[in-house]
Amino acid sequence: MTDRPDCIFRIRTVLKRTGLSRSSLYRKMQSGAFPPSVRISIRCVGWRESAIDAWMQNPIFYEEPHR
């Protein structure tokens, strides 16, 4: 475990890191095959770095953890 805080990535960073298109990312989110976004402000969302890293370790078999 690291002491580094979990960063929040904006969509451009997520798209660059994953190689997904914007429409593919939202389609995967809707089906539960990609981590959900977190609200930063009224008109702004982001994704937790740890969630993106978990998805990138095994994108084909990723399932959203049950809350």
Jmol script that loads the backbone (N, CA, C; Angstrom):
load data "model"
ATOM      1  N   MET A   1       0.847  -1.180   0.000  1.00  0.00           N
ATOM      2  CA  MET A   1       0.000   0.000   0.000  1.00  0.00           C
ATOM      3  C   MET A   1       0.891   1.241   0.000  1.00  0.00           C
ATOM      4  N   THR A   2       0.427   2.249  -0.648  1.00  0.00           N
ATOM      5  CA  THR A   2       1.191   3.480  -0.754  1.00  0.00           C
ATOM      6  C   THR A   2       0.535   4.588   0.069  1.00  0.00           C
ATOM      7  N   ASP A   3       1.331   5.545   0.501  1.00  0.00           N
ATOM      8  CA  ASP A   3       0.807   6.679   1.258  1.00  0.00           C
ATOM      9  C   ASP A   3       0.345   7.809   0.345  1.00  0.00           C
ATOM     10  N   ARG A   4       0.512   7.626  -0.953  1.00  0.00           N
ATOM     11  CA  ARG A   4       0.128   8.642  -1.922  1.00  0.00           C
ATOM     12  C   ARG A   4      -1.398   8.740  -2.012  1.00  0.00           C
ATOM     13  N   PRO A   5      -1.958   9.940  -1.989  1.00  0.00           N
ATOM     14  CA  PRO A   5      -3.415  10.080  -2.093  1.00  0.00           C
ATOM     15  C   PRO A   5      -3.921   9.684  -3.479  1.00  0.00           C
ATOM     16  N   ASP A   6      -5.167   9.270  -3.523  1.00  0.00           N
ATOM     17  CA  ASP A   6      -5.808   8.879  -4.785  1.00  0.00           C
ATOM     18  C   ASP A   6      -6.148  10.138  -5.578  1.00  0.00           C
ATOM     19  N   CYS A   7      -5.583  10.274  -6.757  1.00  0.00           N
ATOM     20  CA  CYS A   7      -5.844  11.438  -7.619  1.00  0.00           C
ATOM     21  C   CYS A   7      -7.173  11.261  -8.343  1.00  0.00           C
ATOM     22  N   ILE A   8      -7.739  12.357  -8.761  1.00  0.00           N
ATOM     23  CA  ILE A   8      -8.942  12.346  -9.593  1.00  0.00           C
ATOM     24  C   ILE A   8      -8.527  12.772 -10.989  1.00  0.00           C
ATOM     25  N   PHE A   9      -8.815  11.913 -11.967  1.00  0.00           N
ATOM     26  CA  PHE A   9      -8.490  12.204 -13.357  1.00  0.00           C
ATOM     27  C   PHE A   9      -9.699  12.783 -14.066  1.00  0.00           C
ATOM     28  N   ARG A  10      -9.468  13.775 -14.902  1.00  0.00           N
ATOM     29  CA  ARG A  10     -10.510  14.315 -15.763  1.00  0.00           C
ATOM     30  C   ARG A  10     -10.589  13.453 -17.011  1.00  0.00           C
ATOM     31  N   ILE A  11     -11.615  13.665 -17.815  1.00  0.00           N
ATOM     32  CA  ILE A  11     -11.893  12.768 -18.934  1.00  0.00           C
ATOM     33  C   ILE A  11     -10.751  12.691 -19.951  1.00  0.00           C
ATOM     34  N   ARG A  12     -10.100  13.790 -20.250  1.00  0.00           N
ATOM     35  CA  ARG A  12      -9.003  13.743 -21.230  1.00  0.00           C
ATOM     36  C   ARG A  12      -7.893  12.806 -20.783  1.00  0.00           C
ATOM     37  N   THR A  13      -7.567  12.843 -19.501  1.00  0.00           N
ATOM     38  CA  THR A  13      -6.528  11.969 -18.963  1.00  0.00           C
ATOM     39  C   THR A  13      -6.980  10.517 -19.009  1.00  0.00           C
ATOM     40  N   VAL A  14      -8.241  10.256 -18.660  1.00  0.00           N
ATOM     41  CA  VAL A  14      -8.775   8.891 -18.690  1.00  0.00           C
ATOM     42  C   VAL A  14      -8.743   8.350 -20.113  1.00  0.00           C
ATOM     43  N   LEU A  15      -9.167   9.141 -21.078  1.00  0.00           N
ATOM     44  CA  LEU A  15      -9.178   8.696 -22.472  1.00  0.00           C
ATOM     45  C   LEU A  15      -7.757   8.413 -22.963  1.00  0.00           C
ATOM     46  N   LYS A  16      -6.821   9.275 -22.593  1.00  0.00           N
ATOM     47  CA  LYS A  16      -5.431   9.094 -23.013  1.00  0.00           C
ATOM     48  C   LYS A  16      -4.829   7.833 -22.384  1.00  0.00           C
ATOM     49  N   ARG A  17      -5.087   7.620 -21.102  1.00  0.00           N
ATOM     50  CA  ARG A  17      -4.532   6.460 -20.391  1.00  0.00           C
ATOM     51  C   ARG A  17      -5.123   5.140 -20.881  1.00  0.00           C
ATOM     52  N   THR A  18      -6.427   5.127 -21.166  1.00  0.00           N
ATOM     53  CA  THR A  18      -7.097   3.878 -21.517  1.00  0.00           C
ATOM     54  C   THR A  18      -7.099   3.596 -23.009  1.00  0.00           C
ATOM     55  N   GLY A  19      -6.995   4.642 -23.827  1.00  0.00           N
ATOM     56  CA  GLY A  19      -7.070   4.453 -25.272  1.00  0.00           C
ATOM     57  C   GLY A  19      -8.496   4.320 -25.775  1.00  0.00           C
ATOM     58  N   LEU A  20      -9.463   4.555 -24.904  1.00  0.00           N
ATOM     59  CA  LEU A  20     -10.870   4.463 -25.298  1.00  0.00           C
ATOM     60  C   LEU A  20     -11.337   5.775 -25.919  1.00  0.00           C
ATOM     61  N   SER A  21     -12.374   5.684 -26.741  1.00  0.00           N
ATOM     62  CA  SER A  21     -13.038   6.892 -27.224  1.00  0.00           C
ATOM     63  C   SER A  21     -14.037   7.317 -26.149  1.00  0.00           C
ATOM     64  N   ARG A  22     -14.496   8.540 -26.227  1.00  0.00           N
ATOM     65  CA  ARG A  22     -15.462   9.054 -25.252  1.00  0.00           C
ATOM     66  C   ARG A  22     -16.736   8.207 -25.257  1.00  0.00           C
ATOM     67  N   SER A  23     -17.245   7.869 -26.435  1.00  0.00           N
ATOM     68  CA  SER A  23     -18.481   7.083 -26.504  1.00  0.00           C
ATOM     69  C   SER A  23     -18.278   5.672 -25.957  1.00  0.00           C
ATOM     70  N   SER A  24     -17.121   5.070 -26.212  1.00  0.00           N
ATOM     71  CA  SER A  24     -16.839   3.732 -25.668  1.00  0.00           C
ATOM     72  C   SER A  24     -16.759   3.768 -24.154  1.00  0.00           C
ATOM     73  N   LEU A  25     -16.135   4.809 -23.617  1.00  0.00           N
ATOM     74  CA  LEU A  25     -16.012   4.943 -22.167  1.00  0.00           C
ATOM     75  C   LEU A  25     -17.395   5.010 -21.518  1.00  0.00           C
ATOM     76  N   TYR A  26     -18.275   5.856 -22.030  1.00  0.00           N
ATOM     77  CA  TYR A  26     -19.605   5.995 -21.443  1.00  0.00           C
ATOM     78  C   TYR A  26     -20.453   4.744 -21.652  1.00  0.00           C
ATOM     79  N   ARG A  27     -20.282   4.067 -22.776  1.00  0.00           N
ATOM     80  CA  ARG A  27     -21.004   2.813 -23.025  1.00  0.00           C
ATOM     81  C   ARG A  27     -20.567   1.749 -22.015  1.00  0.00           C
ATOM     82  N   LYS A  28     -19.255   1.662 -21.757  1.00  0.00           N
ATOM     83  CA  LYS A  28     -18.736   0.715 -20.776  1.00  0.00           C
ATOM     84  C   LYS A  28     -19.201   1.071 -19.365  1.00  0.00           C
ATOM     85  N   MET A  29     -19.255   2.350 -19.029  1.00  0.00           N
ATOM     86  CA  MET A  29     -19.749   2.764 -17.719  1.00  0.00           C
ATOM     87  C   MET A  29     -21.201   2.330 -17.541  1.00  0.00           C
ATOM     88  N   GLN A  30     -22.003   2.542 -18.571  1.00  0.00           N
ATOM     89  CA  GLN A  30     -23.418   2.212 -18.501  1.00  0.00           C
ATOM     90  C   GLN A  30     -23.639   0.712 -18.296  1.00  0.00           C
ATOM     91  N   SER A  31     -22.778  -0.118 -18.878  1.00  0.00           N
ATOM     92  CA  SER A  31     -22.928  -1.567 -18.743  1.00  0.00           C
ATOM     93  C   SER A  31     -22.243  -2.112 -17.489  1.00  0.00           C
ATOM     94  N   GLY A  32     -21.530  -1.256 -16.736  1.00  0.00           N
ATOM     95  CA  GLY A  32     -20.846  -1.697 -15.526  1.00  0.00           C
ATOM     96  C   GLY A  32     -19.466  -2.265 -15.793  1.00  0.00           C
ATOM     97  N   ALA A  33     -18.955  -2.080 -17.021  1.00  0.00           N
ATOM     98  CA  ALA A  33     -17.655  -2.620 -17.402  1.00  0.00           C
ATOM     99  C   ALA A  33     -16.539  -1.580 -17.286  1.00  0.00           C
ATOM    100  N   PHE A  34     -16.824  -0.462 -16.638  1.00  0.00           N
ATOM    101  CA  PHE A  34     -15.829   0.578 -16.424  1.00  0.00           C
ATOM    102  C   PHE A  34     -16.182   1.288 -15.129  1.00  0.00           C
ATOM    103  N   PRO A  35     -15.182   1.732 -14.376  1.00  0.00           N
ATOM    104  CA  PRO A  35     -15.467   2.405 -13.101  1.00  0.00           C
ATOM    105  C   PRO A  35     -16.365   3.628 -13.271  1.00  0.00           C
ATOM    106  N   PRO A  36     -17.256   3.844 -12.332  1.00  0.00           N
ATOM    107  CA  PRO A  36     -18.135   5.021 -12.409  1.00  0.00           C
ATOM    108  C   PRO A  36     -17.354   6.303 -12.119  1.00  0.00           C
ATOM    109  N   SER A  37     -17.871   7.394 -12.625  1.00  0.00           N
ATOM    110  CA  SER A  37     -17.258   8.695 -12.355  1.00  0.00           C
ATOM    111  C   SER A  37     -17.684   9.177 -10.975  1.00  0.00           C
ATOM    112  N   VAL A  38     -16.944  10.145 -10.466  1.00  0.00           N
ATOM    113  CA  VAL A  38     -17.291  10.782  -9.196  1.00  0.00           C
ATOM    114  C   VAL A  38     -17.517  12.268  -9.465  1.00  0.00           C
ATOM    115  N   ARG A  39     -18.522  12.821  -8.837  1.00  0.00           N
ATOM    116  CA  ARG A  39     -18.848  14.237  -9.043  1.00  0.00           C
ATOM    117  C   ARG A  39     -17.854  15.100  -8.286  1.00  0.00           C
ATOM    118  N   ILE A  40     -17.251  16.049  -9.002  1.00  0.00           N
ATOM    119  CA  ILE A  40     -16.310  16.984  -8.413  1.00  0.00           C
ATOM    120  C   ILE A  40     -17.022  18.291  -8.067  1.00  0.00           C
ATOM    121  N   SER A  41     -17.890  18.726  -8.969  1.00  0.00           N
ATOM    122  CA  SER A  41     -18.713  19.919  -8.739  1.00  0.00           C
ATOM    123  C   SER A  41     -19.996  19.752  -9.547  1.00  0.00           C
ATOM    124  N   ILE A  42     -20.775  20.792  -9.654  1.00  0.00           N
ATOM    125  CA  ILE A  42     -22.072  20.699 -10.334  1.00  0.00           C
ATOM    126  C   ILE A  42     -21.937  20.205 -11.773  1.00  0.00           C
ATOM    127  N   ARG A  43     -20.980  20.725 -12.512  1.00  0.00           N
ATOM    128  CA  ARG A  43     -20.831  20.365 -13.922  1.00  0.00           C
ATOM    129  C   ARG A  43     -19.519  19.651 -14.216  1.00  0.00           C
ATOM    130  N   CYS A  44     -18.946  19.002 -13.225  1.00  0.00           N
ATOM    131  CA  CYS A  44     -17.622  18.428 -13.395  1.00  0.00           C
ATOM    132  C   CYS A  44     -17.541  17.046 -12.740  1.00  0.00           C
ATOM    133  N   VAL A  45     -17.051  16.059 -13.506  1.00  0.00           N
ATOM    134  CA  VAL A  45     -16.838  14.722 -12.957  1.00  0.00           C
ATOM    135  C   VAL A  45     -15.406  14.291 -13.221  1.00  0.00           C
ATOM    136  N   GLY A  46     -14.990  13.284 -12.515  1.00  0.00           N
ATOM    137  CA  GLY A  46     -13.659  12.719 -12.698  1.00  0.00           C
ATOM    138  C   GLY A  46     -13.693  11.251 -12.312  1.00  0.00           C
ATOM    139  N   TRP A  47     -12.560  10.594 -12.423  1.00  0.00           N
ATOM    140  CA  TRP A  47     -12.432   9.190 -12.086  1.00  0.00           C
ATOM    141  C   TRP A  47     -11.260   9.016 -11.146  1.00  0.00           C
ATOM    142  N   ARG A  48     -11.413   8.165 -10.147  1.00  0.00           N
ATOM    143  CA  ARG A  48     -10.331   7.885  -9.212  1.00  0.00           C
ATOM    144  C   ARG A  48      -9.213   7.129  -9.925  1.00  0.00           C
ATOM    145  N   GLU A  49      -7.988   7.554  -9.672  1.00  0.00           N
ATOM    146  CA  GLU A  49      -6.824   6.904 -10.277  1.00  0.00           C
ATOM    147  C   GLU A  49      -6.785   5.418  -9.926  1.00  0.00           C
ATOM    148  N   SER A  50      -7.101   5.066  -8.692  1.00  0.00           N
ATOM    149  CA  SER A  50      -7.067   3.663  -8.277  1.00  0.00           C
ATOM    150  C   SER A  50      -8.083   2.823  -9.055  1.00  0.00           C
ATOM    151  N   ALA A  51      -9.246   3.395  -9.362  1.00  0.00           N
ATOM    152  CA  ALA A  51     -10.264   2.678 -10.125  1.00  0.00           C
ATOM    153  C   ALA A  51      -9.813   2.468 -11.566  1.00  0.00           C
ATOM    154  N   ILE A  52      -9.178   3.477 -12.150  1.00  0.00           N
ATOM    155  CA  ILE A  52      -8.679   3.353 -13.519  1.00  0.00           C
ATOM    156  C   ILE A  52      -7.556   2.317 -13.569  1.00  0.00           C
ATOM    157  N   ASP A  53      -6.669   2.345 -12.574  1.00  0.00           N
ATOM    158  CA  ASP A  53      -5.589   1.360 -12.514  1.00  0.00           C
ATOM    159  C   ASP A  53      -6.136  -0.060 -12.388  1.00  0.00           C
ATOM    160  N   ALA A  54      -7.168  -0.248 -11.560  1.00  0.00           N
ATOM    161  CA  ALA A  54      -7.790  -1.569 -11.401  1.00  0.00           C
ATOM    162  C   ALA A  54      -8.393  -2.036 -12.721  1.00  0.00           C
ATOM    163  N   TRP A  55      -9.050  -1.141 -13.446  1.00  0.00           N
ATOM    164  CA  TRP A  55      -9.633  -1.493 -14.737  1.00  0.00           C
ATOM    165  C   TRP A  55      -8.537  -1.871 -15.728  1.00  0.00           C
ATOM    166  N   MET A  56      -7.449  -1.127 -15.733  1.00  0.00           N
ATOM    167  CA  MET A  56      -6.381  -1.369 -16.698  1.00  0.00           C
ATOM    168  C   MET A  56      -5.656  -2.693 -16.438  1.00  0.00           C
ATOM    169  N   GLN A  57      -5.682  -3.180 -15.215  1.00  0.00           N
ATOM    170  CA  GLN A  57      -5.056  -4.463 -14.919  1.00  0.00           C
ATOM    171  C   GLN A  57      -5.788  -5.614 -15.596  1.00  0.00           C
ATOM    172  N   ASN A  58      -7.101  -5.487 -15.768  1.00  0.00           N
ATOM    173  CA  ASN A  58      -7.882  -6.552 -16.391  1.00  0.00           C
ATOM    174  C   ASN A  58      -9.164  -5.994 -17.001  1.00  0.00           C
ATOM    175  N   PRO A  59      -9.051  -5.244 -18.099  1.00  0.00           N
ATOM    176  CA  PRO A  59     -10.226  -4.551 -18.654  1.00  0.00           C
ATOM    177  C   PRO A  59     -11.319  -5.479 -19.185  1.00  0.00           C
ATOM    178  N   ILE A  60     -10.967  -6.656 -19.654  1.00  0.00           N
ATOM    179  CA  ILE A  60     -11.975  -7.551 -20.233  1.00  0.00           C
ATOM    180  C   ILE A  60     -12.909  -8.112 -19.165  1.00  0.00           C
ATOM    181  N   PHE A  61     -12.355  -8.409 -17.993  1.00  0.00           N
ATOM    182  CA  PHE A  61     -13.146  -9.052 -16.949  1.00  0.00           C
ATOM    183  C   PHE A  61     -13.481  -8.126 -15.787  1.00  0.00           C
ATOM    184  N   TYR A  62     -13.352  -6.814 -15.993  1.00  0.00           N
ATOM    185  CA  TYR A  62     -13.656  -5.841 -14.939  1.00  0.00           C
ATOM    186  C   TYR A  62     -15.142  -5.880 -14.607  1.00  0.00           C
ATOM    187  N   GLU A  63     -15.443  -5.917 -13.324  1.00  0.00           N
ATOM    188  CA  GLU A  63     -16.815  -5.760 -12.857  1.00  0.00           C
ATOM    189  C   GLU A  63     -16.815  -4.709 -11.769  1.00  0.00           C
ATOM    190  N   GLU A  64     -17.774  -3.838 -11.827  1.00  0.00           N
ATOM    191  CA  GLU A  64     -17.874  -2.782 -10.826  1.00  0.00           C
ATOM    192  C   GLU A  64     -18.114  -3.418  -9.459  1.00  0.00           C
ATOM    193  N   PRO A  65     -17.306  -3.066  -8.460  1.00  0.00           N
ATOM    194  CA  PRO A  65     -17.511  -3.617  -7.120  1.00  0.00           C
ATOM    195  C   PRO A  65     -18.875  -3.228  -6.570  1.00  0.00           C
ATOM    196  N   HIS A  66     -19.506  -4.153  -5.882  1.00  0.00           N
ATOM    197  CA  HIS A  66     -20.815  -3.852  -5.283  1.00  0.00           C
ATOM    198  C   HIS A  66     -20.609  -2.978  -4.063  1.00  0.00           C
ATOM    199  N   ARG A  67     -21.461  -2.002  -3.929  1.00  0.00           N
ATOM    200  CA  ARG A  67     -21.335  -1.040  -2.820  1.00  0.00           C
ATOM    201  C   ARG A  67     -22.119  -1.508  -1.636  1.00  0.00           C
TER     202      ARG A  67
END
end "model"
wireframe off; spacefill off
backbone 0.3
color backbone group
